[in-house]
């Protein structure tokens, strides 16, 4: 692999999900290769200033998303 050596896990994309997957694999002892097509890591999170949007309260979430798994919505 062009000097990269053996790789156990290849992560496609350096957005937040890819970075989290790479960290989880590293913590489990895997040799990880993360591939990002862009010029920076972080995906859209890098553009948000680190702010994660969510609902103000449980009632607002259920009003916006009336269907679905209530238990999962409560976790949000």
MOUR-V523442 format. One record per residue. N is the residue number from 1. RES is the residue in one letter. SS is DSSP state (a for helix, b for strand, c for the rest). Layout:
BEGIN
n=N res=RES ss=SS
n=N res=RES ss=SS
END
This chain:
BEGIN
n=1 res=X ss=c
n=2 res=X ss=c
n=3 res=X ss=c
n=4 res=X ss=c
n=5 res=X ss=c
n=6 res=X ss=c
n=7 res=X ss=c
n=8 res=X ss=c
n=9 res=X ss=b
n=10 res=X ss=b
n=11 res=X ss=b
n=12 res=X ss=b
n=13 res=X ss=c
n=14 res=X ss=c
n=15 res=X ss=b
n=16 res=X ss=a
n=17 res=X ss=a
n=18 res=X ss=a
n=19 res=X ss=a
n=20 res=X ss=a
n=21 res=X ss=a
n=22 res=X ss=a
n=23 res=X ss=a
n=24 res=X ss=a
n=25 res=X ss=a
n=26 res=X ss=a
n=27 res=X ss=a
n=28 res=X ss=c
n=29 res=X ss=c
n=30 res=X ss=c
n=31 res=X ss=c
n=32 res=X ss=b
n=33 res=X ss=b
n=34 res=X ss=b
n=35 res=X ss=b
n=36 res=X ss=c
n=37 res=X ss=c
n=38 res=X ss=c
n=39 res=X ss=c
n=40 res=X ss=c
n=41 res=X ss=c
n=42 res=X ss=b
n=43 res=X ss=a
n=44 res=X ss=a
n=45 res=X ss=a
n=46 res=X ss=a
n=47 res=X ss=a
n=48 res=X ss=c
n=49 res=X ss=c
n=50 res=X ss=c
n=51 res=X ss=c
n=52 res=X ss=c
n=53 res=X ss=c
n=54 res=X ss=c
n=55 res=X ss=c
n=56 res=X ss=c
n=57 res=X ss=c
n=58 res=X ss=a
n=59 res=X ss=a
n=60 res=X ss=a
n=61 res=X ss=a
n=62 res=X ss=a
n=63 res=X ss=a
n=64 res=X ss=a
n=65 res=X ss=c
n=66 res=X ss=c
n=67 res=X ss=c
n=68 res=X ss=c
n=69 res=X ss=c
n=70 res=X ss=a
n=71 res=X ss=a
n=72 res=X ss=a
n=73 res=X ss=a
n=74 res=X ss=a
n=75 res=X ss=a
n=76 res=X ss=c
END
